[in-house]
Amino acid sequence: MKQIKNSEYEEYQKYLRDKNNGRILTPDGLRLICQANNYDAEKIGKHFLEVLPKILQAEK
């Protein structure tokens, strides 16, 4: 049986926490964001730039 390193296990645990807290962007989620911004690349980019500080702050 293959064993994983502690760092790999910790990374997996972080992924599970993010998944359970809705922080993983799915294809459906991305589609929703694009539709909400009328498929305008500039608006979509601004949305992500506005959301990024909130995500980074929540991680700390």
C-alpha positions in Angstrom: 0.0 0.0 0.0 1.4 3.4 -1.0 1.9 5.9 1.8 1.7 9.7 1.3 4.0 12.3 2.9 2.7 14.5 5.7 2.8 17.5 3.5 0.6 15.8 0.9 -1.8 14.8 3.6 -2.0 18.3 4.9 -2.6 19.6 1.4 -5.4 17.1 0.9 -7.0 18.2 4.2 -6.9 21.8 3.1 -8.6 20.8 -0.1 -11.3 19.0 1.8 -11.9 22.1 4.0 -12.0 24.3 1.0 -14.5 21.9 -0.7 -16.7 21.8 2.3 -16.7 25.6 2.7 -17.6 26.2 -1.0 -14.2 27.6 -2.0 -13.7 25.3 -5.0 -14.6 26.8 -8.3 -16.5 24.3 -10.4 -17.3 24.5 -14.1 -20.9 25.3 -13.2 -19.8 28.1 -10.8 -17.6 29.6 -13.4 -20.4 29.5 -16.0 -22.7 31.3 -13.5 -20.1 34.0 -12.9 -19.6 34.5 -16.7 -23.4 34.6 -17.3 -23.9 37.1 -14.5 -21.3 39.4 -16.1 -22.8 39.0 -19.6 -19.6 37.1 -20.8 -17.7 40.4 -20.7 -14.1 39.6 -20.0 -13.4 42.9 -18.3 -16.4 42.5 -15.9 -15.4 38.9 -15.1 -11.9 40.0 -14.3 -13.1 42.8 -12.1 -15.3 40.4 -10.3 -12.4 38.1 -9.5 -10.2 41.0 -8.5 -12.9 42.1 -6.0 -13.4 38.7 -4.6 -9.7 37.8 -4.2 -8.9 39.9 -1.2 -12.0 38.4 0.6 -10.8 34.9 -0.1 -7.2 35.7 1.0 -8.4 37.3 4.2 -10.7 34.3 5.0 -7.6 32.0 4.7 -5.8 33.8 7.4 
